[in-house]
């Protein structure tokens, strides 16, 4: 009976590993496409962000009716209007929205860099502290590069960074699925399971 259970678990595990590797390959392909066409990717990200903001505006508008008291309703309506204006602006002119998103990226990289460098310097007792400083320095460097080339960097920065992120995530999923599969096969051979190998 335990052999049947272990074979069912093994089949389920193998299937999930195949799905993981398949998803990883798909995300890797999307990452390569995003890196190849960063402007198209950036505009797509801008449109998706605009759509999400419009949905958020609708959520706040609905929530305004259930908000407790006049003050709660006013704040919900104000948030709904803010979300709606930002979302419709991104949808109406995604290239201009791409410029805004690039500014946000510059601010994000600068803030992340400062925090990581400060954290590395503050935790010098930790053996990994130099890696925080290196990572923070890279983030600060990216912020400086994006700012130095702004507004020209808006045409490629968001799309390229999205593509690199998708590419690294996809490759990680493929690697995890592959190594899990290999360790499962090696474990099956070591235990002498039938059909392993």
Protein Blocks (a to p, Z undefined) as FASTA:
>chain_A
ZZmmmmmmmmmmmmmmmmmmmmmmmmmmmmmmmmmmmmlmmmmmmmmmmmmmmmmmmmmm
mmmmmpgcjklmmmmmmmmmmmmmmmmmmmmmmmlmmmmmmmmmmmmmmmmmmmmmmmmm
mmmmbmklmmmmmmmmmmmmmmmmmmmmpcklmmmmmmmmmmmmmmmmmmmmmmmmmmmm
mmmmmmmmmnopghiZZ
